[in-house]
Amino acid sequence: MMEKFSEMKYVRPDGEAYIRTIQKETKNFNEAADFEGAHQAFVAILNANSHFNTTRVMASIRNSQDTNDEFYRKEMEYIFEIEPQIDVEMKKFYESYLKSSYRTELEKEFGEVYSRQAENKVRLTDPCNADLQIQENKLVQKYFQVAAAPVTDFHGEQLGFYGLLKMMEDTDRSIRKEAFEKWAELYKSISDELDSLYTELIGIRQQMAKNLGFNGYAEMMYQKMERFEYTPEDVAIFRKQIREHIVPLCQKLYEEQKERLGIEELKYYDESLTYPDGNAVPEGTEEELLEKARTMYHELSKETGEFFDFMMEYRLFDLEGRQGKQQGGYCDFMEEYKAPFIFANFNGTNADVNVLTHEAGHAFEAYTASRNIPVLSQTFSTAEISEIHSMAMEYFTLPWMHLFFGENAEKQKKAYLWDSLEAMPYMACVDEFQHRVYAENLTDAMERRKVWHELEKIYLPWRDYDGNEFLGQGGFWMQKQHLFMCPFYYIDYAVSRVGALEYYGKMQEDLESAWKDYYALCRQGGSKGYHELLRIGNLSDPFKEGTIYNALKKLNLI
């Protein structure tokens, strides 16, 4: 019987027992006299994986809800310690599976992607990296603590990064500038610690790649992220398309914004204010916004209505921002319950609705796919597909913005479309930055800032920090948590945005057909390869020259 998330009982996963189960079922698999015996051992392994993963996710969510909670911090440390040992035992099972005479028959039920993933796990797992994995995980946890801690006094309130970002949308330019300066000061105050953490992470990650025989960390990460069907060269072509088509479009959009705001020069603290009379803000408390979302999802489709009722019944959300809570937003998934969980940091801006619909896209896909595919570990696809699920959902829900923004709904729709395009050059900038960090082994803090500053001029030529020395020298890079926690997972947002824009274009012509394609994509989860999923979702290959141009042209944006 499933309970509300807050009432779910957490029991530390028994790592040693899990390892013994893997060993036992690997032996059973190897000694199976027939397919039925091999199948039974295979399923037992899948079930053991699901149990461990579910417990791990529960601990991870509760750790992110309060980074100062000593109990869950220690639980995550324990999990980080045991995971490399589990990986080594699973490698032995994968090796047995890959050479098994039952492999072809198992693929008929569980799909060929499992075999591809097994080959990848064998390639990436080596005991020589176990201690390095533990060190890396501990540094990432340390990063979360460091980044969640800073607060400053702002007009009598104690505000952190999210609170200050909200103030950077104030209609009073002096307030925006003051909030920006406080925001920059907060990052500068922890910059030495963040630089030190990142330098350590670079060294550990480079060594892991070297130990496995890769030419560099980027090559290893493309393998780890299962980017089997495209290369760094393809991504470079994609970034080129952004420079050629999206950057000029954004320059035009920011020029129009400057004119709307009636200012001579657009500074960084002006970028978030879309309208001179203020951005649209959602109306209502967290609970009221959730009820509005329930109405929206029931009207959108039968499937989304059923999904959101499930989320509400079991309270699979933590949305309000608070001190000590991990930054950002995410969706995670508890396999044994087939239950997604949405995590966010609401701060009373339009970003609250954006993040809710974005993460609900992930959650809807997970809810849907997990009830349709045989291997629950494939519920989420690779990142460049998963972010289509989330970003397309943002577009599908635009017709219901009146529920959240009232008479300002049209303002919000326009602002959202502009914001979604303006984010793409930054995503490409982050991607090229980390490619250079690892290719050039940039362990010197000031060298990293220099590289970031150079790339900003290419991808964000409108960016003006109004003389702030720290940001003007290239300190802005460190506010992107993906660089610390999940390297090379950021260009995926831009790649996926192209697919989401294609769906948005189709919505204008035939909403029912667009939803049918999207739902078909969601049902498959990560059970198919990248290009096959694009075909199922009726989407173009974003890495081909001209794809971005065609998507923009269809929406009359160029």
N, C-alpha and C positions, 0 to 999 in steps of 0.2 A: 504494500500500500504506500503510494507516494505521499509525502508531506510537503508543506510549504518549505521553501529553501531554508528559511531561518530556523525551522524546527527539525531539519534533517540532522540526524546524529552522525557526527564524524568519528570514525575509528581509524587510527593510524594503520595504513596498509602494512601488512607483514611481508616485508621485502624478502626475507629468507624463505618464507613459505611459498611465496610467488616463484622464486628461483627454483625451489624444489619441484614445484608443479611443472615448470617449463622443462626441467630435466626429465621428469617422469614421462611427460607426454611426448617429448622428443624421442625417448626410448621406445615408447609405445608406437609412435609413428614409424620409426625405423624397423621395428619388429612386426609390424602389421602383416597378417597373413592374407588379407584381402582389402579391397577398397573400403569396405564398411569400417574396418578397424582403423585405417588411415584417416578416414573422414571423421571418425569419433575423436581421435587425438587432435586433429586439426581444429575442430570446433572447440575442444577443451582449451586449446591455446588461445583462441579468439576470445572465449569467455573470461579466461584469466586476465588477459590484456584489458578487456573492458572493465573488469572490477578494479584493477589497479588504476587505470586511467580516470575512472569516475571519482575515486577517492582523492587522487592527485588534484583533479580539477576543483573539487570541493575545498581542499586545503588552500589552493592557489587563489581562489576567489576570496575566501575569508582573509587571507593574508593581504590581498590588495584592498579590501574594505577598510583595513586599519594596519598600516605598515608598522605601527608601533606595538602591535599585539605580539607579545613575546612568545605565546604558545604557538601560533601559526607560523611565526618566523622560524621557530625551531623545527616545526613539522616540515616546512619546505627545505630546511637544511638537511634533515634526515632523508627526504625524498631525493634531493640532489646527490647525496652520498651513495644511495643504493642504485640509482638509475644506470650508471655506467656498468655495474655488475649485471644488471638485468639485460642490458644491451648485448653484453658478451654472450650470455646464455641464449638469447634470442637469435644471435648470429649463428649459433650451432644448429638451431632449428631451421633457420632459413636455408642454410647449406644443405641440410637433409632434404628439405622440401624441394629445392631447385634440382636436385639430381634424382628425385623420386620417380619411379615408374607411374605413380598415381597423379603426378603433377597435371598432366593434360586433362584428366578427368575432373580434378578439383577445379581447374580453370573454367570448365564449363559451368560450374555453379557459382564460383566466387570471382571469376573474371581474370583477365590477363594482367590487369593493373597490379594485382597483388604480387604476381611474379616479378614484375618490373620493380616494384617497391622492395621486394625481398633481395633482389640483386643489388639494389642501391644500398640497402642496410648492410649487406655483407661488405661492400666496397668501403663504407664509411665507418665501420665499427672496428676498433682495435684497442686492446687493453692499454697500449702505450699512451692513449689519450684520456684514459679514465680520470686521472688526477687533474688534468687540464680542464676537462669538462666541469668537474666539481668547482675548480677555481673560477671558471668563467661564470657559472651560475651564481656563485656567492658574490661576485663583483656586480652582476646585474641586480641582485637583490639589494646590494649596498647602494647602487645608483637610485633605485626606487625610493629608498629612505632619504637620501640626500636631496633628491628633487622634490620630495613631498614636504620637506620641513620648513622652507623659508616663508616667513610672513613679515609684513611691514605695516606701520601705521599709515593709514590714508584717511584723512579727514575724520579722525576719531575711531575708525574701524580697523581691525586687524585683518588684512587681506593677503592672500597668497597669489600665485600666478593667475589662476582663473578669475579671481575677484578683480584683479587689475586689468585683465583683458576686457572684462565687462565695462570697466570705467573708460577704456579706450574707445568705446562706442558712444560716449557722452556727446551731446550736441555742442557743449561748451569746449572750444578748442583748447583753452588753457587747462581744463580738467584732463582732456585726452593727453596733452603733452606731459602733465605732471604724473599721470598714471604710467605713461610710457617710460619716463625717467626712473620711476620707482621699480617698474618691471625690469628694466635693464640693470638697475643697481642690485636687485635680488639675484639675477643670474651672474652678475660679476662677483657677488659675494661668495658664490659656490663654484666659480669657474675653475679655481685652482684644483679643487677636489674632483670636479668633473673631468678636467683635463688629465689628471693623474689616473683616474679610473679608466678613461678611454685609452690612454697609452698602455696601461696594463692589459686591457682587453685586446688591443691590436697585437701585442707580443704573444699572448696566449693563442689567439686565433691563427696567427701566422705559423706558429710552431705546430699546431694541430694539423694544418694543411700540409706542412713539410713532412710530418710523421707519416702521413697517408700517401705521400708520393705525388701530391698535386703540384702544379706549377705555381700556384698561388692560392690565397684564401678565397678570392672571387670564384675561381674554378671549383673549389670545394663546395662553396655555398650554392652555386648553380646546381650542383649535383644533389646537395642536401635538400634544396627546395624543389627538387624533382622537375627542374626546367629541362626536361628531356628533349623537347621539340623546338627549342630556339636557343640562341647563343648570345654571348656578350656583344658580338658584332651586330646581331639583329636588334638588340636593345640600343646600341649606338645609333642605328638607322632610325629607330623610333624617337630617340632624343633629338635627332636632326629634324624630324618632322615637326616636333614641338617648337624648336627654334625658328623654323621657317613659317609655320602657320599659326601657332598658338601665341607665341611671344608678341608678334605684331598686333594680333587681335586684342591681347591684354593691354598693350600700350594704348590702343584706341579706347578701350573701356575705361582705363584709369584717367585718360585725358577728359573723357566725358564726365567722369566722377568729379574731377577737379572743378570743372565748370559748374556742375550741379551744386557743389559745396561753396562755390564763390571764393575760391582761394587761388593765390598766384602760384604756389608750389605745393605739390602733394607730398607730405611727409609720411613716414611709416605709421605714425599715430593717427593719420587721416584715412588710411586704407580701409579700416574696418567700418567706417561710417559711410554708408551708401547714400543716405538721403540727408539733406540739411536739417529737416525737422525730426530726424531720428529714425533709426532702423525699426522695422516691425519687431515687436516682442510678443512672445506667446502669452495668452491670457489664461490665468488659472494656476492652482497649486499643482504639485506633482500628481496627486491623485486625480484631479480634474483633467489634467493633460492625458493621463492614462485612459480615463473613461472616454475622452474624445477620440483617442487612438482606437479604442475598442469599436466605437461607432464607425470610424473610417474603415477599419479592416473588415467589418461585417459588410459594409457597402461595396468595398473593392471586389471581394470574391468570397465564395463559400469557404474555400480553403484557408484564406487569411483570417476569416472570422473564427473558424475552428481553432486555428493556431493561437490567436491572441487570447481567446477564452482560456486556453490551457496555460498560457503565460500568466494570466491574471489569477487564475485559480490557485496556482502554486507560488505566486509572488516571486517570479523568476527575474527580478530587477533589483538593482541598487543604483539609483539615478542622481540623488542630490550630492552636490559637492560639499566637502567638509575637510577640516584640518586633519592631516595624517593619512588621508585616503590617497591611494595611488593616482597619479595623473592619468588623463586620457579616457578613452572609452574602448570597450571591446565586447565581443560575444564569445562565450566559451560553451562547451557542450559536455554534459554528463551522460556517458554512453548507456549505462545500465538503466537510467530513467528515460532515455531518449528525450532529454530535456535540455534546451538551450538556456543560457543565462545572459542577461544584458547588464553591462556595467557602464556607468557614465558619470559625468561631473556637471550636473546642471548648474548654470550660473545666471539664469534669468534672461538669456539672450536668445536670438533665433537659432543659435547653434544647438539649443536644447532639442528642438524639434528635428533639426538636421541629424543629430547623432541618434535620436530615438528611431527615426525611420531607417537610417543607415544600418544600425545594429539589428533592427527588426528584420532587415533584409537577410542578414546572416542567419538570424534565429529562425526565420521562416524556412529558409533553405535547409537548415539542419533538422528542423522538425519534420519537414517533408521527405528529405532524402533518407533519413534514418528509418522511416517506415516503408521504404521502397527497395533498399539495397541490402545485400547479405553481410557485408563487412562494415561494422560500425565505425572502425577506425578510418574509413573512407567517407565519412559523413561530410566533412569539409573537403573541398577540392583544393588544388594548388591555388596560391594567392591570386594569380592573375585571372582566375575564373571566379574565385570566392568573392572578390571585390565587385564583380559584375552583379552578383546577387544583391549586394548591399546598395550599390550606387543606382542600379536600375529601380530598386524599391523607392529610393528618394524621388525619382521622376514619376513613378506610378502613383505616388500619394499626393502629388502637387494639386490635383483637382479638389482636395479636401483641406487645403490650407485655411479656408475660411473658418473651420472649426477651431483652429488654434490662434489665428491672428485677426479674426473678425473683419472689419472694414479695411484692414491693412494687408489682406491676403494677396492682392495683386502686387503690392510692393515687395512682399516676401518672395513671390514666385520669380519676379525679375531678378531680385538680389541673389536668390539661390542659383539661378542659371549663370549669372555673372561670376559669382564666387566659385562655382564648380569649374569654370574655365580658367579663372585666375590662379587656381591652386596647381594646375598642371605644370607650369614652368618651375615652380618651387620643387615639385616632386622629381622632375628631371635633374634639377640642380643637386638635390640630396643624393640622387643615384650616381651622378658623375663624380660628386665629391667622394663618396665612399669607394668607388672604383679606384680613384686616384690615391686615397689614403692607403689602401692595401697594396696597390701596384707599386707605389713609391715608398711604402713603409714609413708613413709620416708619423713618427713617434714624437716629434717636436711640436709643442703646442702652438707656437707662433707660426711655424710653417703651415700647420693645418689652417690657421686663421687666414693666412695669406692666400692659400688655395681657395678657401671658401669665398673670400673677397673677390678674387678673380672670376669665379664662376657666377657670383651674383651679378656682375656687370654684363654677363652674357645672357643669363636666364631671367634676371630681374632688373633690367636696366632702369626702371622707374624708381627703384628703392632708394630712399633718402632718409638716413637716420638722424638728420638735423644736428649733425656735429657730435653725436654721441661717440666718444672715442672707442669704447669697448666693442660696440656693434660695428662701428665704421672700420675697425681693423679686422673684422671677420668673426666676431664672437657669437653671431646669431646661430651658427650651426648646432650648438650644443643644446638648444631647446627642443631638438627633434629626438624624442626618446627611442625611436626605431633604430637609430644608429648604435645605441647602447644595447637594447634588448633583443632586436631581431634584425641583424645586419642584412642588407640587400632586399629587405621587405619594405619597399616604398615606391619604387617605380611601378609596382603592380597596381597601385591606385590609379596612376595615369593610363596604363595599358587598359585597365578595366573600364576607365571612364569612356574610352572610345566605344566599347560595346554598349555601355549604358546610354551613351548619346545616340547610338543606332536604334536602341529600343525607344528612346524618346522621340526620334523622328518617325518611327513606325506608329507610335501612339497617336500622332497627329492625323494619321491616315486611317488606322484601323486598330482601335484599342483592344478589341477582343482577340485579334490575331497576334498582337504584340504580347498580350498576357499569356496566350497559349504557348508561344515560343519560350517565354521566360519560365513558365511553370514546368515545361518539359526539361529545361536546363536544370532547374532546381531539383527535380526528382532524381536526377542521376548522381548528385553529390560529386564525389571524386572517383567514381567507379569507372570512368573512361579517361582516355588521354586528352590532351589539350585541344588538338585540332578536331577530334571527334566531338568533343563537347561544344566547340564553336559551331560545328555543323548541326548538332542537335538543337542548339539555341538559335540557329539561322542567323549567325553573325559572321562578319568579315574577319580576316586575319589582320590585326592591328600593326603587325611588323612589316607588312607590305607597303611600299611607297604608294602614296595616294589615299590610303585608308582614312587618315585624319582629315585630309582635304575634303574627301567625299562626304564624311559625316557632318562636317561644318557646313558644306554647301547645301546639303539637304535641309538643314535648319535655317538657311538664309543668313548664316553668320559671316560668310565671306562672299 
